[in-house]
Amino acid sequence: MAKTATAEKEAKKTTKKKATVKKAAKTGKKYLVIVESPAKAATIGKFLGNNYKIEASMGHVRDMPKSQMGIDFEHDFEPKYITIRGKGELLGKLRKDAKAADKVYLATDPDREGEAISWHLLHALNLGEEKPISRITFNEITKTAVKKSITEARDIDMDLVDAQQARRVLDRVVGYTISDLLWKKVKKGLSGGRVQSVALRLICDREGEIREFIPEEYWTLGAKLKDADGKGFEAKFYGKGETKTELANEAETNEVLDGLKGKDFAVTDVKTGSRQKKPVAPFTTSTMQQEASKHLNMATQKTMMIAQQLYEGVNVKGEGTVGLVSYIRTDSFRISDEAYEAAVAFIKETYGDAFVNPERIVYKSKGKTQDAHEAIRPTNVSRIPESIKDSLSKDQYRLYKLIWERFVASQMSPAVYDTLSVKLSAGDYTFRASGSRLRFSGFLEAYSKGEEEDEKVIPKLTQGDILQAEQLLPEQHFTQPPARYTDASLIKTLEEIGVGRPSTYAPTLTTIQARHYVTKEAKNLFPTELGEMVDEIMKTYFPDIVDIDFTANMEKRLDDVEMGKEEWKQIIRDFYPDFKKSVENAAEKLEKIEIKDEETDIICEKCGRNMVIKYGRYGKFLACPGFPECQNAKPYFEEAGVNCPECGGKVLIKKTKKGRIYYGCEHNGDGCDFMSWNKPTGEKCPECGAFLEEKGRKNPKIVCSNEKCGYMKEKPAEEENEE
């Protein structure tokens, strides 16, 4: 009875919504709907009648001036807004359209940025007093969602507007002030900021860890075994008896090998079982960026650009312009009841009942989630990627397919594996082996990227079985330094520590690379000399700005403004006094870093002048001082102060195209191919004869370049003093 009543109630609501739109058509009233982009306008225009005129604001129409701070510090940090240059004609047209309309709907994006654009439009177009206005939002650009938004129109949410103002003012104060200081003390074109400076610090700190890292030796021992039927598998050394034992060096490994001579391997325990691999959650902004980076090799900025296209609408054959995915800036895993029910029905029809998760999964975020929007999902799950491939660009198709597969998989049943674990004894020592076999694919049918596991098959064994060792496999290893950040791992880290929000990750990564603070090689992010210089300045003079806890707490307070829990100006009031002191201290104590032209004995082959060392965006280079008459320039290589271990030539400090430092012989490309990431010492290893190199900065060590050797010694103190 309850279900029937609910259904009747929903049917009445739907009828009422349809009646609202029809009523508009009958009355002959004119309505203006303002969105941000022409693409969004074209998509929405399909869903509303002739009474509705759809126009685009082309993003923001008002902002603080670029030429000055634009904040009135004498009057409680009040921002000064002006019309953005080039928007005057557009605003004139929108004013005329608004005057001709009976009502204006502000339909900008459903987030704080969109809310702020609507608020600015309200003021720029002189709406509100003379003309009734309404704010409408929709999580997806579909006919149902757009028409529903008309019936649920509301006032502008000033909490969202204030949250945007707080971030904008705070970022302006920090960015303009620090950037001005860096321009004066270092060089033009530099910048600092709340999120970008923390991101740069993470990358620089990681590089420092890698430089300081000294590899440690360890060994593993495997055993290739065969059962009575000749079926083979590999077991791994566990320890002595039931005590787990690490093999630190060759001597310890040889001791175990001696103890295994002539010993059979006996099966002491066999356990069979099963385990489940849970389905993956639907995408948030950050997880979409991470997966697109890993599996599509797509930069974050490009990912967001393509995702925006899919959200705003793509011309699909047979359908016209349709929005293919829900709103793309979200940190929520939540999906609507309608989307869930549609997914379940699709999975049943496509894969079968067994592939539907028996219970609706509620994915929970680890950190603080605003939950204002759903997760990123297809607007129509039945619109499979292959069916619209011809209507999409290559990148649109790839990203849509990734989003679609991830969403479908999130509502499917777990994958199930059969597992087998075996304990074996040989003499005094214990070995273990484990295997798994996929029994039921579950969600892997839809989304297997990075989720599949290699099957390890172990023959059927019983306790007491005696096995023959075909081969013992001792292997030397060395611990590895922590991995450098990639776009994906940096975004993941920023999200985990609570710095930045979905809308900031892509621009942050773009900015630190555009400023040449960071360079990218094979997905890995490396700090440049310039980046490390700026990071050191920030750590010394603005420790709060690059402090992770401080920045994360600031993000939390900014989120509280959005939720109506805190006044936005109070954050600025609390922050500014200490920040002002830090700026004054830096202005007084930070000496100007002059990058002077250093004359060399290298003669310009074009005009005969002595070439000078200049500092460009990618570091040092040789240039003719006769510029602009003579524009000769070429790479500059500093000498490392040692001779090449292969040919005896000079070792030069070089850089890759992306700015990463390495050491190479002066005769590279001319008969000698010596290159090393670490500085060679000019000495040979006393144990294996390979060249020695320096590792680490704070606690430098002299290590053998041959990783299998493991020779290492402390760097003499006098050598450190000489440097």
C-alpha positions as CSV (number, residue, x, y, z in Angstrom):
1,M,0.0,0.0,0.0
2,A,2.8,2.4,0.9
3,K,4.6,1.7,-2.3
4,T,1.4,2.4,-4.3
5,A,0.8,5.7,-2.5
6,T,4.4,6.7,-3.1
7,A,4.1,5.9,-6.8
8,E,0.9,8.0,-7.1
9,K,2.6,10.9,-5.3
10,E,5.6,10.8,-7.6
11,A,3.3,10.6,-10.7
12,K,1.4,13.7,-9.4
13,K,4.8,15.5,-9.0
14,T,5.8,14.7,-12.6
15,T,2.4,15.8,-13.9
16,K,2.8,19.1,-12.0
17,K,6.3,19.7,-13.5
18,K,5.1,19.1,-17.0
19,A,2.1,21.4,-16.4
20,T,4.5,24.2,-15.2
21,V,6.4,24.2,-18.5
22,K,3.2,23.9,-20.6
23,K,1.7,26.8,-18.6
24,A,4.6,28.9,-19.6
25,A,3.9,28.1,-23.3
26,K,0.2,28.9,-22.9
27,T,0.6,32.3,-21.1
28,G,3.0,33.6,-23.8
29,K,5.4,34.8,-21.2
30,K,9.1,35.2,-22.1
31,Y,11.9,33.7,-20.0
32,L,15.6,34.2,-20.2
33,V,18.0,31.4,-19.1
34,I,21.6,32.4,-18.6
35,V,24.3,29.7,-18.6
36,E,28.1,29.9,-18.8
37,S,28.9,28.4,-22.2
38,P,27.4,28.2,-25.7
39,A,27.7,24.4,-25.7
40,K,25.6,24.2,-22.5
41,A,23.1,26.7,-24.0
42,A,22.7,24.6,-27.2
43,T,22.0,21.5,-25.1
44,I,19.5,23.1,-22.8
45,G,17.8,24.9,-25.7
46,K,16.5,21.5,-26.9
47,F,14.6,20.9,-23.7
48,L,12.7,24.1,-23.2
49,G,10.0,25.6,-25.4
50,N,10.0,28.7,-27.6
51,N,9.2,30.9,-24.6
52,Y,12.7,30.3,-23.3
53,K,15.7,32.2,-24.6
54,I,19.0,30.6,-23.7
55,E,22.1,32.8,-23.5
56,A,25.7,32.3,-22.4
57,S,27.7,34.6,-20.0
58,M,31.0,33.1,-21.3
59,G,32.1,32.4,-17.7
60,H,32.7,35.2,-15.2
61,V,31.5,38.7,-16.0
62,R,33.0,40.5,-13.0
63,D,36.3,40.1,-11.1
64,M,38.8,41.9,-9.1
65,P,41.2,44.0,-11.4
66,K,44.3,42.2,-12.6
67,S,46.4,45.4,-12.3
68,Q,46.1,45.8,-8.6
69,M,45.2,43.8,-5.4
70,G,41.6,44.8,-5.6
71,I,40.9,44.4,-1.9
72,D,40.1,47.3,0.4
73,F,42.2,46.5,3.5
74,E,40.9,49.6,5.3
75,H,37.3,48.4,5.1
76,D,37.4,44.9,6.3
77,F,38.9,43.3,3.2
78,E,36.0,44.2,1.0
79,P,36.7,43.0,-2.6
80,K,36.5,45.6,-5.4
81,Y,34.8,44.1,-8.5
82,I,34.9,45.5,-12.0
83,T,33.5,44.3,-15.3
84,I,36.0,42.0,-17.0
85,R,37.6,43.6,-20.0
86,G,35.8,42.6,-23.2
87,K,32.6,41.7,-21.5
88,G,30.9,45.1,-21.8
89,E,29.1,44.4,-25.2
90,L,28.0,40.9,-23.9
91,L,26.6,42.4,-20.7
92,G,24.8,45.1,-22.8
93,K,23.1,42.4,-24.8
94,L,22.2,40.4,-21.7
95,R,20.7,43.5,-20.1
96,K,18.5,44.0,-23.2
97,D,17.4,40.4,-23.1
98,A,16.7,40.5,-19.4
99,K,14.6,43.7,-19.8
100,A,12.5,42.0,-22.5
101,A,11.9,38.9,-20.4
102,D,9.2,38.4,-17.8
103,K,11.6,36.3,-15.6
104,V,15.3,35.5,-15.6
105,Y,16.7,32.1,-14.6
106,L,20.4,31.9,-13.7
107,A,21.5,28.4,-14.6
108,T,25.3,28.5,-14.1
109,D,27.1,25.4,-12.8
110,P,25.9,23.8,-9.5
111,D,28.9,24.7,-7.3
112,R,30.3,27.7,-5.5
113,E,32.0,29.0,-8.7
114,G,28.7,28.8,-10.6
115,E,26.8,30.4,-7.7
116,A,29.3,33.3,-7.7
117,I,28.8,33.8,-11.4
118,S,25.1,34.0,-10.9
119,W,25.5,36.5,-8.1
120,H,27.8,38.6,-10.3
121,L,25.3,38.5,-13.1
122,L,22.6,39.6,-10.7
123,H,24.5,42.7,-9.9
124,A,26.0,43.3,-13.4
125,L,22.6,43.1,-15.0
126,N,20.8,45.1,-12.3
127,L,18.4,42.2,-11.7
128,G,16.4,41.3,-8.6
129,E,14.7,44.6,-7.8
130,E,13.0,45.3,-11.1
131,K,13.0,41.8,-12.6
132,P,12.1,38.5,-10.8
133,I,15.1,36.2,-10.9
134,S,15.5,32.6,-9.9
135,R,18.5,30.4,-9.5
136,I,18.3,26.9,-11.0
137,T,20.8,24.0,-10.9
138,F,21.0,20.6,-12.3
139,N,23.5,17.8,-11.8
140,E,23.2,16.6,-15.3
141,I,22.0,18.3,-18.5
142,T,19.1,16.1,-19.5
143,K,15.5,17.0,-20.3
144,T,14.2,15.6,-17.0
145,A,16.8,17.4,-14.9
146,V,16.5,20.7,-16.6
147,K,12.7,20.8,-16.5
148,K,12.8,19.7,-12.8
149,S,15.1,22.5,-12.0
150,I,12.6,25.1,-13.3
151,T,10.0,23.8,-10.8
152,E,12.6,23.9,-8.0
153,A,14.0,27.4,-8.6
154,R,15.4,29.1,-5.6
155,D,17.2,32.3,-4.4
156,I,21.0,32.6,-4.7
157,D,22.8,30.7,-2.0
158,M,25.0,33.4,-0.3
159,D,26.9,30.8,1.7
160,L,28.2,29.4,-1.6
161,V,28.9,32.9,-2.9
162,D,30.8,33.8,0.3
163,A,32.8,30.5,0.1
164,Q,33.9,31.5,-3.4
165,Q,34.7,35.1,-2.2
166,A,36.7,33.8,0.7
167,R,38.9,31.6,-1.5
168,R,39.2,34.3,-4.1
169,V,40.3,37.0,-1.7
170,L,42.6,34.6,0.3
171,D,44.3,33.4,-2.9
172,R,44.5,37.0,-4.2
173,V,46.2,38.2,-1.0
174,V,48.7,35.3,-0.9
175,G,49.3,35.1,-4.6
176,Y,49.7,38.7,-5.4
177,T,51.9,39.5,-2.3
178,I,54.2,36.5,-2.7
179,S,54.4,36.8,-6.4
180,D,55.4,40.5,-6.1
181,L,58.1,39.6,-3.6
182,L,59.5,36.9,-5.9
183,W,59.5,39.2,-8.9
184,K,61.5,41.8,-6.9
185,K,63.9,39.4,-5.2
186,V,64.4,36.7,-7.9
187,K,63.0,37.3,-11.4
188,K,59.8,38.2,-13.2
189,G,57.1,35.6,-14.0
190,L,57.3,33.7,-10.7
191,S,54.3,33.1,-8.4
192,G,53.4,31.5,-5.1
193,G,50.0,30.4,-3.8
194,R,48.2,28.4,-1.1
195,V,47.8,25.1,-2.9
196,Q,50.6,25.4,-5.6
197,S,53.3,26.1,-2.9
198,V,52.2,23.0,-0.9
199,A,52.3,20.9,-4.1
200,L,55.7,22.2,-5.0
201,R,56.9,21.4,-1.4
202,L,55.7,17.8,-1.7
203,I,57.6,17.4,-5.0
204,C,60.8,19.0,-3.6
205,D,60.7,17.1,-0.3
206,R,60.3,13.8,-2.2
207,E,63.3,14.7,-4.4
208,G,65.3,15.4,-1.2
209,E,64.3,12.0,0.1
210,I,65.5,10.3,-3.1
211,R,68.8,12.2,-3.0
212,E,69.4,11.2,0.6
213,F,68.4,7.6,0.0
214,I,71.1,5.0,0.5
215,P,70.1,1.5,-0.9
216,E,70.3,-1.4,1.5
217,E,71.0,-4.9,0.5
218,Y,68.6,-7.8,1.0
219,W,68.1,-11.3,-0.4
220,T,65.2,-13.5,-1.3
221,L,65.2,-17.2,-1.8
222,G,62.8,-19.1,-3.9
223,A,62.5,-22.9,-4.5
224,K,61.2,-24.5,-7.7
225,L,59.3,-27.6,-6.5
226,K,57.6,-30.6,-8.2
227,D,54.9,-32.9,-6.9
228,A,54.6,-36.6,-7.6
229,D,52.8,-36.0,-10.9
230,G,55.5,-33.7,-12.1
231,K,53.5,-30.5,-11.7
232,G,55.7,-27.6,-10.7
233,F,55.3,-24.3,-8.7
234,E,57.5,-21.9,-6.7
235,A,57.6,-21.4,-2.9
236,K,59.3,-18.5,-1.1
237,F,61.6,-18.7,1.9
238,Y,59.8,-17.7,5.1
239,G,62.1,-18.2,8.0
240,K,63.6,-20.6,10.5
241,G,60.8,-22.7,12.0
242,E,57.8,-20.5,12.5
243,T,59.9,-17.3,13.0
244,K,60.0,-15.0,9.9
245,T,63.6,-14.4,9.0
246,E,65.0,-11.6,6.7
247,L,68.0,-12.4,4.6
248,A,70.3,-9.4,4.9
249,N,73.3,-10.5,2.8
250,E,74.9,-13.2,0.8
251,A,76.5,-14.9,3.9
252,E,73.1,-15.4,5.6
253,T,71.6,-16.7,2.3
254,N,74.5,-19.1,1.9
255,E,73.9,-20.4,5.4
256,V,70.3,-21.3,4.6
257,L,71.4,-22.9,1.3
258,D,73.9,-25.0,3.1
259,G,71.1,-26.1,5.5
260,L,68.9,-27.1,2.6
261,K,71.4,-29.4,0.9
262,G,70.0,-32.9,0.4
263,K,66.7,-31.9,2.1
264,D,63.3,-32.8,0.8
265,F,60.4,-30.4,1.1
266,A,57.5,-31.7,3.2
267,V,54.0,-30.2,3.1
268,T,53.1,-29.3,6.7
269,D,49.8,-27.4,6.2
270,V,47.3,-26.8,3.4
271,K,44.5,-24.2,3.5
272,T,41.9,-23.7,0.9
273,G,39.4,-20.8,0.9
274,S,38.0,-18.0,-1.1
275,R,38.2,-14.2,-1.0
276,Q,36.3,-11.4,-2.6
277,K,37.5,-8.3,-4.4
278,K,35.1,-5.5,-3.9
279,P,33.9,-3.4,-6.8
280,V,35.5,0.0,-7.4
281,A,33.6,3.2,-6.4
282,P,32.2,5.5,-9.1
283,F,34.4,8.4,-10.0
284,T,34.9,11.6,-8.1
285,T,36.9,14.4,-9.7
286,S,40.2,13.4,-8.3
287,T,39.8,9.6,-8.9
288,M,38.8,10.4,-12.5
289,Q,41.9,12.5,-13.0
290,Q,44.1,9.8,-11.4
291,E,42.7,7.0,-13.5
292,A,42.7,9.0,-16.7
293,S,46.4,9.8,-16.0
294,K,47.3,6.2,-15.3
295,H,45.3,4.4,-18.0
296,L,44.8,7.0,-20.7
297,N,48.0,9.0,-20.2
298,M,45.9,12.1,-20.1
299,A,47.1,15.2,-18.4
300,T,44.7,16.6,-15.7
301,Q,44.0,19.8,-17.5
302,K,43.1,17.9,-20.6
303,T,41.0,15.4,-18.6
304,M,38.9,18.3,-17.2
305,M,38.5,19.9,-20.6
306,I,37.2,16.7,-22.2
307,A,35.0,16.0,-19.2
308,Q,33.5,19.5,-19.4
309,Q,32.6,18.8,-23.1
310,L,30.9,15.5,-22.1
311,Y,29.0,17.3,-19.4
312,E,27.9,20.3,-21.4
313,G,26.7,18.3,-24.4
314,V,28.0,16.5,-27.5
315,N,26.1,16.2,-30.8
316,V,25.2,12.5,-31.0
317,K,23.8,11.0,-34.2
318,G,20.1,10.5,-33.9
319,E,19.8,12.4,-30.6
320,G,21.1,15.8,-31.3
321,T,23.1,17.6,-28.6
322,V,23.0,15.7,-25.3
323,G,24.9,15.8,-22.0
324,L,26.6,12.5,-21.6
325,V,27.9,12.7,-18.0
326,S,26.8,14.2,-14.7
327,Y,28.5,17.3,-13.2
328,I,32.3,16.7,-13.2
329,R,33.4,18.7,-10.1
330,T,32.5,16.6,-7.1
331,D,34.1,14.8,-4.2
332,S,31.1,12.6,-3.5
333,F,30.5,8.9,-4.3
334,R,26.8,9.3,-3.9
335,I,24.4,8.4,-6.8
336,S,20.7,9.1,-7.2
337,D,18.1,6.4,-6.7
338,E,17.1,6.8,-10.4
339,A,20.7,6.2,-11.5
340,Y,21.0,3.2,-9.2
341,E,17.8,1.6,-10.5
342,A,18.8,2.2,-14.1
343,A,22.2,0.6,-13.5
344,V,20.8,-2.5,-11.8
345,A,18.3,-3.0,-14.7
346,F,21.1,-2.6,-17.3
347,I,23.4,-5.0,-15.4
348,K,20.7,-7.7,-15.2
349,E,19.9,-7.4,-18.9
350,T,23.5,-7.2,-20.1
351,Y,25.4,-9.5,-17.7
352,G,22.8,-11.5,-15.8
353,D,21.3,-11.5,-12.3
354,A,24.4,-12.9,-10.7
355,F,26.4,-9.8,-11.6
356,V,24.1,-7.4,-9.7
357,N,25.4,-6.7,-6.2
358,P,22.8,-8.3,-3.8
359,E,22.9,-5.1,-1.6
360,R,23.1,-1.5,-2.6
361,I,26.7,-0.3,-1.8
362,V,27.1,3.0,-0.1
363,Y,30.7,4.2,-0.8
364,K,32.1,6.4,1.9
365,S,34.7,9.0,1.5
366,K,37.8,8.9,3.7
367,G,38.0,12.6,4.2
368,K,35.5,15.4,4.4
369,T,33.0,15.4,1.6
370,Q,30.7,18.2,0.7
371,D,28.3,15.8,-1.0
372,A,26.6,18.5,-2.9
373,H,26.7,16.5,-6.1
374,E,26.5,12.9,-7.2
375,A,29.6,11.0,-8.3
376,I,30.5,11.3,-12.0
377,R,28.4,9.0,-14.0
378,P,26.8,8.6,-17.4
379,T,23.5,10.4,-17.7
380,N,22.0,7.3,-19.4
381,V,23.7,4.0,-18.6
382,S,22.0,2.4,-21.6
383,R,24.0,4.7,-23.9
384,I,27.0,2.3,-24.1
385,P,30.3,3.8,-25.4
386,E,30.4,1.7,-28.6
387,S,27.0,2.9,-29.7
388,I,28.1,6.6,-29.8
389,K,31.8,6.1,-30.7
390,D,31.3,7.6,-34.2
391,S,29.8,10.8,-32.6
392,L,32.8,11.4,-30.3
393,S,36.4,12.5,-30.8
394,K,39.0,9.9,-29.8
395,D,39.6,11.5,-26.4
396,Q,35.9,12.0,-25.7
397,Y,35.3,8.4,-26.4
398,R,38.2,7.2,-24.3
399,L,37.1,9.3,-21.3
400,Y,33.4,8.5,-21.6
401,K,34.2,4.8,-21.8
402,L,36.3,5.1,-18.7
403,I,33.5,6.9,-16.8
404,W,30.8,4.5,-18.1
405,E,32.7,1.4,-17.3
406,R,33.6,2.6,-13.8
407,F,30.0,3.5,-13.0
408,V,28.6,0.2,-14.2
409,A,31.3,-1.7,-12.3
410,S,30.5,0.2,-9.1
411,Q,27.1,-1.4,-8.9
412,M,28.1,-4.9,-9.7
413,S,28.9,-7.9,-7.5
414,P,32.4,-8.6,-6.2
415,A,34.9,-10.8,-8.0
416,V,35.5,-14.1,-6.2
417,Y,38.8,-16.0,-6.1
418,D,39.6,-19.5,-4.9
419,T,42.7,-19.4,-2.7
420,L,45.2,-22.0,-1.7
421,S,48.1,-21.5,0.8
422,V,50.7,-24.1,1.6
423,K,53.4,-24.3,4.3
424,L,56.5,-26.5,3.6
425,S,59.4,-27.5,5.7
426,A,62.9,-28.4,4.6
427,G,65.4,-29.1,7.4
428,D,65.2,-26.3,9.9
429,Y,63.6,-23.9,7.4
430,T,60.0,-23.0,6.4
431,F,58.8,-22.0,2.9
432,R,55.4,-20.8,1.9
433,A,53.4,-20.7,-1.4
434,S,50.1,-19.2,-2.2
435,G,47.9,-19.3,-5.2
436,S,44.6,-18.0,-6.5
437,R,42.2,-18.6,-9.3
438,L,39.4,-16.4,-10.5
439,R,36.1,-18.2,-9.9
440,F,33.6,-15.4,-10.7
441,S,34.6,-12.2,-12.5
442,G,31.8,-10.0,-11.1
443,F,32.6,-6.3,-11.6
444,L,35.8,-7.2,-13.5
445,E,33.5,-7.9,-16.5
446,A,33.0,-4.1,-16.8
447,Y,36.1,-2.6,-15.3
448,S,39.4,-4.4,-15.0
449,K,41.9,-1.6,-15.4
450,G,44.5,-2.2,-12.7
451,E,42.2,-4.5,-10.8
452,E,42.9,-7.9,-12.4
453,E,45.3,-10.2,-10.6
454,D,47.7,-12.7,-12.1
455,E,46.5,-16.2,-11.4
456,K,49.0,-18.3,-9.5
457,V,48.2,-22.0,-9.9
458,I,49.4,-24.4,-7.3
459,P,48.8,-28.2,-7.8
460,K,46.5,-30.0,-5.4
461,L,48.6,-30.9,-2.3
462,T,47.9,-32.7,0.9
463,Q,49.6,-32.6,4.3
464,G,52.6,-35.0,4.4
465,D,53.4,-34.8,0.6
466,I,57.1,-34.9,-0.1
467,L,58.3,-32.7,-2.9
468,Q,61.6,-32.5,-4.8
469,A,63.5,-29.2,-5.2
470,E,64.4,-28.7,-8.8
471,Q,66.2,-25.5,-8.2
472,L,66.9,-23.0,-5.4
473,L,66.8,-19.4,-6.5
474,P,68.8,-17.0,-4.3
475,E,68.5,-13.4,-5.5
476,Q,70.2,-10.2,-4.4
477,H,68.1,-7.0,-4.1
478,F,68.5,-3.5,-3.0
479,T,65.9,-1.3,-1.4
480,Q,64.5,1.4,-3.7
481,P,64.0,5.1,-3.0
482,P,60.4,6.4,-2.7
483,A,58.8,6.9,-6.1
484,R,58.6,10.4,-7.6
485,Y,55.2,11.9,-7.8
486,T,53.1,11.6,-10.9
487,D,50.0,13.7,-11.7
488,A,47.9,10.8,-10.3
489,S,49.9,10.2,-7.1
490,L,50.2,14.0,-6.4
491,I,46.5,14.5,-6.7
492,K,45.8,11.5,-4.5
493,T,48.2,12.9,-1.9
494,L,46.7,16.4,-1.9
495,E,43.3,14.9,-1.5
496,E,44.4,12.6,1.4
497,I,46.0,15.5,3.3
498,G,43.1,17.8,2.7
499,V,44.8,20.4,0.6
500,G,43.0,21.7,-2.5
501,R,39.5,20.7,-3.8
502,P,38.2,19.1,-7.0
503,S,38.3,22.3,-8.9
504,T,41.9,23.2,-8.0
505,Y,43.9,20.0,-8.8
506,A,44.2,20.5,-12.5
507,P,45.1,24.3,-12.4
508,T,47.6,23.6,-9.7
509,L,49.5,21.0,-11.7
510,T,49.3,23.3,-14.8
511,T,50.7,26.3,-12.9
512,I,53.7,24.7,-11.3
513,Q,54.8,23.3,-14.7
514,A,54.0,26.6,-16.5
515,R,56.2,28.5,-14.0
516,H,59.0,25.9,-14.7
517,Y,59.1,24.9,-11.0
518,V,58.4,21.4,-12.0
519,T,59.1,19.3,-15.1
520,K,57.7,16.0,-16.2
521,E,59.6,13.0,-17.6
522,A,57.8,9.7,-18.3
523,K,54.9,10.8,-16.0
524,N,57.4,11.5,-13.1
525,L,57.5,15.1,-11.7
526,F,60.9,16.6,-11.0
527,P,61.6,19.9,-9.4
528,T,63.8,22.3,-11.4
529,E,66.6,24.4,-9.9
530,L,64.2,27.3,-10.0
531,G,61.5,25.3,-8.3
532,E,63.8,24.3,-5.5
533,M,65.0,27.9,-5.1
534,V,61.4,29.1,-4.7
535,D,60.5,26.2,-2.4
536,E,63.4,27.1,-0.1
537,I,62.3,30.8,0.0
538,M,58.7,29.7,0.9
539,K,59.9,27.3,3.6
540,T,62.2,30.0,5.1
541,Y,59.9,33.0,5.0
542,F,56.4,31.6,4.7
543,P,56.4,28.4,6.7
544,D,52.6,28.5,7.3
545,I,51.8,28.8,3.6
546,V,53.7,25.5,2.9
547,D,52.7,23.8,6.1
548,I,50.4,20.9,5.3
549,D,48.4,21.0,8.5
550,F,47.9,24.8,8.4
551,T,46.7,24.7,4.7
552,A,44.5,21.7,5.4
553,N,42.9,23.5,8.3
554,M,42.4,26.6,6.2
555,E,40.6,24.4,3.6
556,K,38.3,23.0,6.3
557,R,37.4,26.6,7.5
558,L,36.7,27.5,3.8
559,D,34.4,24.5,3.6
560,D,32.7,25.6,6.8
561,V,31.8,29.0,5.1
562,E,30.1,27.0,2.3
563,M,28.1,25.2,4.9
564,G,27.1,28.4,6.7
565,K,29.1,27.6,9.8
566,E,31.6,30.5,9.6
567,E,31.7,34.1,8.3
568,W,34.0,34.4,5.4
569,K,35.8,37.6,6.4
570,Q,36.7,36.2,9.8
571,I,39.1,33.8,8.0
572,I,40.9,36.7,6.3
573,R,40.9,38.7,9.6
574,D,42.6,35.8,11.4
575,F,45.1,35.1,8.6
576,Y,46.3,38.5,7.4
577,P,48.1,40.0,10.4
578,D,50.7,37.1,10.7
579,F,51.0,36.9,7.0
580,K,51.7,40.6,6.7
581,K,54.5,40.2,9.3
582,S,56.0,37.4,7.3
583,V,55.9,39.5,4.1
584,E,57.6,42.4,5.9
585,N,60.3,40.1,7.3
586,A,61.0,38.6,3.9
587,A,61.1,42.0,2.2
588,E,63.7,43.1,4.8
589,K,65.9,39.9,5.1
590,L,65.6,38.2,1.8
591,E,68.5,39.4,-0.3
592,K,68.0,39.9,-4.0
593,I,69.0,36.8,-5.9
594,E,70.9,38.2,-8.8
595,I,71.4,35.9,-11.7
596,K,74.3,37.8,-13.4
597,D,75.8,37.1,-16.7
598,E,79.1,35.2,-16.1
599,E,81.7,35.6,-18.8
600,T,83.4,32.4,-20.1
601,D,86.4,31.7,-22.2
602,I,84.1,30.2,-24.9
603,I,84.3,32.3,-28.0
604,C,81.2,33.0,-30.1
605,E,81.9,31.4,-33.5
606,K,79.7,34.0,-35.2
607,C,81.1,37.3,-33.9
608,G,84.2,36.5,-31.8
609,R,83.0,37.8,-28.4
610,N,83.4,35.9,-25.2
611,M,80.1,34.1,-24.5
612,V,78.3,34.7,-21.2
613,I,76.2,32.4,-19.0
614,K,72.6,33.4,-18.8
615,Y,69.7,32.0,-16.8
616,G,66.6,31.1,-18.7
617,R,63.4,29.3,-17.9
618,Y,65.2,25.9,-18.3
619,G,68.3,26.9,-16.4
620,K,71.7,28.2,-17.5
621,F,72.7,28.6,-21.2
622,L,75.5,30.2,-23.2
623,A,74.6,33.4,-25.1
624,C,76.5,36.0,-27.0
625,P,76.7,39.4,-25.2
626,G,76.2,41.1,-28.5
627,F,72.4,40.4,-28.5
628,P,70.3,41.5,-30.4
629,E,72.9,42.0,-33.1
630,C,74.3,38.5,-32.5
631,Q,71.7,36.0,-31.3
632,N,74.0,33.0,-31.0
633,A,73.1,30.7,-28.1
634,K,73.9,27.1,-27.1
635,P,73.7,24.8,-24.1
636,Y,76.0,25.4,-21.1
637,F,77.6,22.6,-19.2
638,E,79.4,23.0,-15.9
639,E,82.3,20.8,-15.2
640,A,81.8,18.2,-12.4
641,G,85.5,18.4,-11.5
642,V,86.2,14.7,-12.2
643,N,87.4,12.7,-15.2
644,C,85.2,10.3,-17.2
645,P,85.7,6.7,-15.8
646,E,85.4,5.3,-19.3
647,C,87.6,7.6,-21.5
648,G,89.3,10.1,-19.2
649,G,87.5,13.2,-20.6
650,K,85.8,15.8,-18.5
651,V,82.6,15.0,-16.8
652,L,80.0,17.7,-17.4
653,I,76.9,18.6,-15.5
654,K,74.1,18.3,-18.0
655,K,70.3,18.5,-18.2
656,T,67.7,16.6,-20.0
657,K,65.2,18.5,-22.2
658,K,62.9,18.5,-19.2
659,G,65.5,20.1,-16.9
660,R,66.6,17.0,-14.9
661,I,70.3,17.1,-14.0
662,Y,72.6,14.2,-15.0
663,Y,76.4,13.7,-15.5
664,G,77.8,13.0,-18.9
665,C,81.2,12.8,-20.6
666,E,82.3,15.8,-22.7
667,H,82.7,13.3,-25.6
668,N,79.0,12.1,-25.5
669,G,78.0,11.5,-29.1
670,D,81.6,11.4,-30.1
671,G,82.8,8.0,-29.0
672,C,81.9,7.9,-25.3
673,D,78.5,7.1,-23.9
674,F,79.2,7.5,-20.2
675,M,76.2,9.0,-18.3
676,S,75.0,8.9,-14.7
677,W,72.3,10.4,-12.6
678,N,74.7,10.6,-9.6
679,K,78.0,12.5,-9.5
680,P,81.0,10.2,-10.1
681,T,83.9,10.6,-7.7
682,G,86.6,9.7,-10.2
683,E,87.5,6.6,-8.1
684,K,87.1,2.9,-8.8
685,C,85.3,0.5,-6.5
686,P,88.0,-1.5,-4.6
687,E,85.8,-4.6,-4.7
688,C,84.4,-4.8,-8.2
689,G,86.2,-2.1,-10.2
690,A,83.1,-0.1,-11.2
691,F,83.1,3.7,-10.7
692,L,82.1,5.2,-7.4
693,E,79.5,7.9,-7.1
694,E,78.1,10.3,-4.5
695,K,74.6,9.8,-3.1
696,G,72.7,11.9,-0.6
697,R,73.1,15.6,0.3
698,K,72.6,15.8,4.1
699,N,74.5,12.6,4.8
700,P,76.4,11.9,1.6
701,K,77.8,8.5,1.0
702,I,80.2,7.1,-1.6
703,V,78.6,4.1,-3.2
704,C,79.4,1.7,-6.0
705,S,77.6,2.3,-9.3
706,N,77.2,-1.4,-9.6
707,E,74.1,-2.1,-7.6
708,K,75.0,-5.8,-7.3
709,C,78.2,-4.9,-5.5
710,G,76.8,-3.0,-2.6
711,Y,80.1,-1.3,-1.6
712,M,79.6,1.8,0.4
713,K,81.7,4.2,2.6
714,E,81.2,7.6,4.3
715,K,82.2,10.7,2.4
716,P,85.2,12.2,4.1
717,A,84.6,15.4,6.0
718,E,87.3,17.3,4.2
719,E,85.6,16.6,0.9
720,E,82.4,18.1,2.3
721,N,84.3,21.2,3.4
722,E,85.9,21.7,0.0
723,E,82.4,21.9,-1.5
